Amino acid sequence: MSSEAKKILVQYWGYPGFRPKQEEIIDSVMAGNDTLALLPTGGGKSICFQVPGMMLEGTSIVITPLIALMKDQVARLKQQGIPAGAIYTGMYKDEIESVYSNCLTGKFKFLYVSPERLENSSFIDVIARLNVSLIVVDEAHCISQWGYDFRPPYLRIANIRQYAVSAPVLALTATATPTVVDDIMSKLNFPTPNLFKSGFERKNVAYNVIKETDKTGKLIRLLKEEKGSSIVYVRNRRKTRELSDILSQNLISANYYHAGLDAKVRDERQKSWSSGQTRVIVSTNAFGMGIDKADVRLVVHYDLPDCIESYFQEAGRAGRDQKPAAGILLYNANDISNAKKKLLNSFPSLSLIKNIFNALGNYFQLPEGSGADIGFDFSIADFASQYGFNIIETYNAIKFLEREGFLFYVESAGQFSKLFIPVKKEEIYRYLVENPGSDRLIKEILRSYTGIFNDYIDINETLLAKRAEMDLKMVVDKLAALHKTSILKYIPIRTKPQIVYSTERLNTKYIQFSKENYHDLKAAAEKRLQSLFDFITNSMQCRSIQLLAYFGETKSKRCGICDICLEKNKVELNELEFDHIKELIKSSLTDNPQHIYELVSNINAEEEKVISVLRWLLENHNVIRQKDEMLMWHDQLNMKFD
């Protein structure tokens, strides 16, 4: 079995061998076992289901919430000669029916779907008739309310297993605590626990936390010191542009990226950065999923992330080539208070969420009981202004409704128009004879685009007009006219964000949010943020040890390259000696301030070593000097929620 898997790996992906754990995971799936794979960012999760998907008879269903990643993987599979399709909220009905048709006729090996699709009656009908070989759950942490990106539609995944009883489940995630790992297997109805876990340790990545008042100045210095490819993460779109402009003014090759940009612009900027033309990309967390760039030397979090999971996953995009790299987190006191405020704002009251849902229906003039799978152009600024809502609360309410599966917010426009010819070639030729005015355009379409008789394909009207030596407006008008004749299906590019309803519009009295779930989610988010605060303020323990312990790896050794380890290295003591003396100092100073000469004489250890550790503790503010020169222990973990 392994030899066949390796043959497919070489034939389609060109890799000479598997990465750690990949082969074991594939063998488990091929044996028909439900399997959970916990692999770090860049660990090759897609290979774990794409290789067995090629070996198994039938179609693999891949459930993922990441539409951009879904599109990217389908495009890559097609480039490799592997037939695949995707269905997600926001597609037109004709597009979806075309994908279903290709699945039912056995043309697709992989069908990617968003979790909101799982309760759609048409989808259930197709699944029941389809030979499903494997059910893949990507970003599996989304199924757990204790995870950092809980999505209620994921809870429906277990329900579709009844329509594919012989298909094993492969769940994949990069970041999950031990509690979330157990929850994933329970929610997916694993008959027995079956976890394959690759160690989270990244020996070549230095995790550094820097408290800095002038973060912009520090960022410029860091990027001038490190000449390699870099990512800078910020928390809002406006700041991506502002910071990118500042870097450019300081002669640093930079550009910005966020989900609100036109898809074509995003694609161009990603390619420019990936190819090395642009050295630094300043982005929201929209940038990174599915990016396969091995030589990223530096990932900087200019703003605090939501949680340790986000930091670890995003910092993990550095140094995939195994060469030295760093993940640096910059923060100051304002960031702490802003993070608390942002978390509170991200949970609007349940009554406000219902009011916003109702107002959206009025805004789109949508009658109750209708709207499922229908998309509407949407300006959040216009909506909030028209109904008197705070724009930040509106955004968070919409994201909550999205998580609950009521609607989907497509924040970025489409990248291409789409075209599909649903008739046979003979009918096309007959049409050309009867309508000579369309001869030039249709012939150019047939010459330019392969596969157009099988599925919707992306087209570029400007390029098509140039090849056909026609005016762009004439091409668009002719395509629209041909669409009306049903000789072809033409879907023009979308230029605005959209709200797409996953279900029909309900009367607010029928909308049920579980208060327990809401409060549990909020409590879990507060706990994750508190863990982040504890991480950034803990200047005593190796950063890598802290991160690995959070994910359940409690026997790791200090990395030797993070900010804390580098400071400890200056003390010239081994870890055991340092920790022993530190504990003696802490015990002596807690609730008992002393002068330095008293402290040193009271500690049962070599004087020089005590002074070295004490100097380090003073520099890192674990011990503070009072006005009367008395020393006292300072507990830094004082950023608790009120």
N, C-alpha and C positions, 0 to 999 in steps of 0.2 A: 504493500500500500504506500509506504514511504517513497519507494522508487518512482511510482506513478506520480505522486505529489511533486517530487523534485523535477520530474520531466516536464510537468505543466508549468512549474515555476520558471524553469529555464526557457521554455518555448514561448510563453506569453509575457513574462516580466523581465526576462534576461538576467535574473539574479543567479549566481552560481550555487548558493545555498541558503538555508533558512536562518533567521535570527533566533536568539535564545527564546525558547518556549513555543515558537510558532509550530514546529513539527509535532510536538506533543499535543497541542491544542487541536491541530488538524486530525491527528489520529483519534482523539477522543470524539470529535464530531463524526468522523467516518464510522466509528463503532456504534453510532446512534445515541450517544450520551448527551444529555443536557449539560452545557458547559459554560462556565463563567471565566472569561479571560481578563485579567487585570494587568494591562501593559502600560508603561509610561508613554507620555507624548513622544512620538517618533519611533515607537516600538514596533510598528508594522502591523497594526490591527487589521487593516483591510485584507492583507494577504491571508489572514487566518480564516476568513470566510469566502474569499474569492477563489482560492485554490480548491477547497472541498466543493464549492458550488459548481466548479467546472467538472469535477469528478462524479458528482451525483447526478442521477437521472431526474430531470424535471427543472423547476424554476425555484430559485432561492428568493425569499421575501426579505428585504432589508428595511428595517424600520429605523428612521433617524429623524431628529427634529431640525437638522441643519440643511436647509434647502440649498445653500451655496455649495456645501460639500457634496450633497446629493447630485447636483448638476455636474460638478467637477468629476466625480467618480464615474458617472454614466458616460460622460464625454471621453474619459480616458479608456474605459472598457471598449467603447466603440472604436477608438483609434487602434486598439490592440486586436481588433477583429472579434471581440466578444459582444454578442447582442444583448443590450440592456435597455431598460426604460425606467421612467420615474413618474410618480403621481404625487402631487402636493397641492395644498390649498392655493388657489389663485390661477390654476390652469383652466382653459376653456373646455367646455363639455366635449367638443369634437376631438381635442387633443387627448383627453382622458379615454374616450371610446377607442381611439386608435391604439393606445397603449394596451388596453384590455384585449383588443382583437389580436394583437401580436403575441400576447401572453397565452391566450386560449388556443392559438394555432401552433404553439410550441416554438415560437421564434425567439423568445427572450430567455436567457439563462438567469438574469437577475432583474427583479422588480423592486425598485426603491419606493418607499411610501412614507409620508409623514404620519405621525401617530393619530392626528385628527381624522384620518381616512378610515380608521379601523371600525367605526360604527356605521359607515356609509353602506346602505343596503346593496348598492351596485357592486361595491368592493367585496362584500361578504358573498354575494352570488358568484363572483369570479373566483374567489378563493376556494369555494366549495366545489367548483368544477375544474380547478387547476391541480396539476400534479406538483404539489409543493414539496421540494426536497429538503429545505432548510429554512428555519425562521431565525433571522439575525436581528438582534436588538443592539443597535449602536447607542453610545452615550447612555448606557444602562443605568447609571446613577440617577437618571431622571425619573425612575420608577419609585424612588424612595423619598418620602417626605422629609427624611433626615439628610438627604443629599443636598448639594448646593444649587441644584437647578431642577427641583421637583416639578413634574408636569403631569397633572391628573390623567390626560389621555393615555399615558403609558400604562395605567392600571388596567386598560382594556386589552392589553396584549395577550394575557392569559386566556381571554375568551375566544380568540381565533384559533387556539390550539385544537379545539374540537373539530375544526374543518380540515385539519392537517395532522391527523393523529400519529402518523408514522414519522413526521418530520421532527428532528431534534431541534432544540433551541440553543443558539450560541449568543451569549450576552457579552458585550465588550465595553470596557470603560478604562480611562487613563487614571482617574482619581476617585478613590472610594475608601472611606474609613472602614474598620472592621464591622461596625454596626450597619453601614450601608451595604457592605458585601453580603451579610446574612439576609438583609431585607430584600435585596435583588433576587436571590435564589428562592426565597419564600414567595414573593409576589408573582414570580414566573412559574410557580408550581414545579420546581425541580423535585423529582422523586427522592433524590439523595444529593447532598452537597457535593459539588464538583468544581473546585477552584484551581485555576492555573495562574500563578502570580510571578511576574518578573520583578526582581528587586527594583525599588525606586531610586537607589543610590546612583548618582551621576558624579563619578570621581573627578571628572574634568571641569565641572561647573562650580564656580565659587559663588555662593549665595551671600550677598553683602547687604546690610541695612545701614543706611546713613541718615542720621538726623541732621537736617540742614535748613537754615533759615532762607538762604538764597539758592533755591533749588535750580533755577534757570542757569545761574552762573556755574553751579556744580555740574549740571548736565553738559554745558558747553565744554568745560574742562575734561570731563570724562570722554566725550566723543572726539576731542582733539588728541587725547592720549591714546585712545583705541581707534586705529584707522580702519578696522574691519567693518563688515556689514552689521547693522544694528537695527533694533526695533525699540521705539519709545512708546509706552502705553500711557494714555491719559483717559479721563473719565467722561469728557464731553466733546462734541463735534467741533464747536467753536475753537476750543483750545488746540485741536490738532492743527488747524491752519495757523493760528497765532504762533505756536511753538515752532512749527516748520519754517515760518517766515523768519523768526529770530535766528534759527540755526543757519538758514541760507545767508542771512546778513553777516553771520560770523564765518562765512566761507566753508560751511559744512554742507556737503551735498545731501539735500533732504527734500522730502515731499510728504504730503499728508493723505490719510485714508479714513473713510468712515462709511457706514451703511447708507447714508443719505446721498452719496454721490451717484451720478449716473453709472450704470453697470459697466458701460464701455470705458469710462474714465477709470473706474476701479481696476478693471482688467489691465489697462495700459500701465497704471502705476504699480500694480503687483508685478507685472512682467519686467518693468524697468528696474525695480528693486531686486527681483530674483536674478536678473542677468548681471547685476552689479553696476548698471548705469547710475542708479540712485543708491547712495550708501546707507542713508538713514530713512526709515519710514516712521512717521509719527501717527499713531492710530488709536482708535477706540478698540475694544476687544473684538470688534467685527473682523479684525485682521489676524490671520494665523491658522484658522481651521483648514487642514488639508494642504498647507504650504509645505513643500518638500525642499527646503534649502538647508544644506548641511553646514555651511560655513558662517553661520551667524555667530559673531564673537561677543556681542553684548545685547542684553535685553534689559531696558531700564523701565521701572514703574515710576513714572513721574508723580502719579497720584496713587493713593492707596487702592488696592483691589478690594473686592467684596469679602474675600475669604482666602484662607491658605490654599484651598484647592485651585482657585483662579491663579494666584501667584505662582504656584508650583507648576501648573500646566503651561502658563505663558512663559515663565522663565525657562522652562524645559525646551523651548524652541532654540535655545542657544547651544552651540557646541555639539551638534549631532554628528559631526565628523570626528568626534572624540579628541579634538585638540582643545587647549585651554580656552575657557569662555567664562562669562560672568552674568549672573542675574542680580541686578542692583535695584533695591527699593529705597526711594527717597521719601522722607516724611518730615513734617514739623507739627507743632502743637495744633495749628489750624486744621491740618488733615484729620486729626483725631476727632475733633468736634464736628467737622463736615461729614465724616463717615457716619457718625451717630445720627446726624440730622438726615442724611440721605436714606439710611435704613428706615427711620421712622416714616419718612415721606413715601417710601416704596410700599407701604401698607396703608393705603387710604381706607377710610371706614367702609364697611360693607354697604351701608346705605348710599354713600357717594358712588360706589362702584355700580350699584343698581341704577342710580339716577343717570350716570353717564351712559350706561348701556341703553337705557330708554331714550336718552337724547340722541344717541347715534341713529337709532331707528327713525326718529323724527327728522333728523338731518338728511338722511337718505330718502325720506318719504317712503319708507318701507312698511307695508301693512303687517300686522301680527300674523304669524303662521306662515310667512314666506321669507325668502332670502337665502336659503341654504345653498352653499356653493356659488353664490353670486358675489362679485367683487365691485366695489365702488371707489372711484377716485377720491382721495381724502387729503385735506389740508388740516393738520392738527391745530395749527395756529388759528385758522379761520373758524374751526369748530369751537375751540375753547373760547374765542372772542365772542362768537355768536350766542353761546349759551351761558357765558359768564363763569366758566370754570378756570381754575388755575391750571396752566399748561403742564406743569410738572406732575400735579396730581392726576390730570387727565391721562398723561402718558403712562403713569404707573397703574392706573385703573385699567387701561386698555391692555397692558402687559399681563395684568392679573386675569382679565377675561380671556386672554390668549392662552395662558397657562391652564385655565379651567376648561378650555376646549370650546368656548362659545364663538370665537372669531379668530381671525389671523391678521396681523398687521404687517403688510408687505411694505417695508420702509423705503426700499430702493426700486427704481424702475427696471424694466427688462432690458437685456442687452441686445437682443435681435428680434426682428420680425420672424414669423414662422410660416412655412409653406408645406402643403401636402397635396398630392394628386390622388384622389380616392377612386379614380376610374382606370380601366385598363388602357394599355398603349393604343390599341386599335381604335378606341373611342376618341382618344386625343387626336390621332391622325385624321379621323373622320371630321372632327370639329375644325381642324386646321383647313381642310378642303372647303368646308362650308363658311368659314370666317377668316378669309385671307388677311384681314387687318390685324389679327393677333399672332400671325405666323412668326414674325421676328422675335417677339418676346418669349413665346412658349418654347421655341427652338433653343433660345439662349438659356432658358431655365433647365431644359433637359440636358444641355451640354455641360452646364455649370454645376449641377447638384445631383450626386448619386444618392440612391436610397429614398428618393422623394416619393416613390410609389408604395413604400413600406411604412413610413412614419413621418411625422412632422420634422422638418429640418430647419436650421437657422439660415436666414438669408440676409443679404445686405443690399437694399434697394439702390443705393448709390453706385455700388460696384456693378450691379445688374444693369443699371441704366448706361453706364460707361461701356460695358461689353456689347450691349444691344444698340449702342449709338442713339440713345433716346434721352429725352428730357426726364429728370427725376420725377416731376409731378405727373408726367404722362404714364410712367411706369407704375406709380402708386395708384393712379386712377384706373389703369387697365387691370391691375391685380384685384382691385375692389370689384370691378365689373365682372371679371372672371369668377370671383368668389360667388357672386349672385347667380351665375349659371350652374354652379356646383361642379364645374369641370376641374376646379381646384379649390383648396381651402386656404385662405389667407388671413393671418392674424397679425395686424400691425403692431409695431413696438409700443409698449406702454411707456409713458413719459412721467407719470405721477405716482406717488405712493398710493397704496390701496388698503381698504378694509375689506376682507373677505369673510363672509359668515360661514362658519363650520356647521351651524344648525340654523333652523328658522328663527326669526325674531319671536321671542317669547314676551308675554306680559310679565312685568317685573314681579307680580305676586306669585308667579310659577318658577321664578329663578331661585334655586336653593344653593346657598353657600354654607358649608358646614362651619359653624363658629369654632368648633373644636379644631378642625383642620387649619382654619385661618390663624388661630392663636398658636397652634403647634408650629405652623410654618414660621410665624413671626419669632417665636421663642428659639427655634432652631437657627434662624438667621442671626439673631442676637448672639447666640452661643458661638457661631462660626466667626462673627466679627470680634468677639471677645478673645477667641483663640488667636486671631490675627494680631490683636493688640498685645497679647502675651508674648507672641513670637517676636515682634519688632522691639519690644522693651526688655527682653531677656538677653542681657549682655554677658551672661555667665556661661552659657552652654553653646557649643558648636551649632551653627545654623543648620547644617545638614542633619545632625543628630535630632534636633528639634523637629524638623520637617518629617524625617523618616518615622519618628515616634508617633507623630500625628496620624500617620497612615498605618500604624500597627507594627512597625519594624523597630523593636526596642533594644536590639543588641548590636547596633551599628557603632563604629569607631569614629572618632572625630576626623573631619576632612583635612585639616591642616592648612586650608587655603581660604576660608571665609574670613570676614572682618574680625570675628572673635578669636578664631584660632591664630591668626597672624599677630594679634595683640598678645595672646598668651605665649606665643613662640618667643617673644621678646623677653619674657620673664625667665626663660631657660630652665623651666621645671617640667617634669613629665605631668601627664594629666592627673595621675593619682595624687602626687605631691601637692599640686596646685589645689585640687578639690578638697584635700584634707585640711590644708592651711586655711583656705577660704571658709570652710565650715567652722573652724576654730575661731576665726575672726568674727564671723557672723554671730556665733553663740555668745561670744564675749561682749560684743557691742549692742546686741539687741536689748533694748530697754535699760542699757547701762553705758552711757557715753563715757569715754576715757580719753586722756591725753595719749599722744603717740608713744611716749616712753613707758607709760603704764601698760598699754596694750602689748607692746613688743615683749616686755618682760613677763607678761602673764601668759603668753602663748608658748606652749611646749614644743618648740621647733627651732631650727637654726635661725639666728637673727637676720642674716642676709636674705634668706628665703622669705621670711615673714615680711620684711620691708619690700621685697620685690612684688609679692602678691598684694600687699597693702597699696603700693603705688599704682598697680593696675586697677584695683578696686576704686581708688580715688578718681583716676582718670575716666573710669566708666560710670562714675556716679552711684556705685553701689554703697560706697562709704562717703559720707559728706563731712566737711569741716565746718563747725559752727563758729559764731563770732568769737567765742571764748577759747578757740582752738581745740575744743573738745571734738572728738570723732564719734559719729554715730552711724549705725547701719540704716540704709535707706531702701525701703521696699519700693521698687519702681512699678510694680504691677498694680497701679492705682487708677487704672482707666476703666473701671467697672461701669456698667449701666446703672443709672439711678433707678 
